[in-house]
């Protein structure tokens, strides 16, 4: 039996209390992970939906609104409300598709890229510090746990971003 199988078998015996502790750790870690960006976003009157849209438009410049809907898993009405604000504020540009005039392709403006960099650096600094303190094995394990928690369709999407 390989080391990975033995390690996996020992994890099958987690108690309910250990699982609850892990769930609570995720809640508190997420709170810390979002605290710095929330402060930055608050200066603009934005929320986490704006952050997610900015992040993925930056990740895939030219992505379509429909693709962004699939990535974010939100309603069209909700995304349109966020995009209208970001476009009006000069952070996102929307261009009509050259092949399909019904498509809208999204790009960050220079101001949008600057805000995205500020938000990402705040989160990267927190992750960098946590990874440094936890050690290299924890970095690998953390990513493995996160990927194992993803639904298969989202995992494929995530793997396409590497």
Buried (B, 14 or more C-beta within 10 A) or exposed (E): EEEEEEEEEEEEEEEEEEEEEEEEEBEEEEEEBBEBBBEBBEEEEBEEBBBBBBBBBBEBEEBBBEBBBEBBEBEEEEBBEBBEBBBEBEBBBBEEEEEEEEBBBBBBBEEBBEBBEEBBBBBEEBEEEBEEEEEEEEBEEBEEEEEEEEEEEBBEBEEEEE
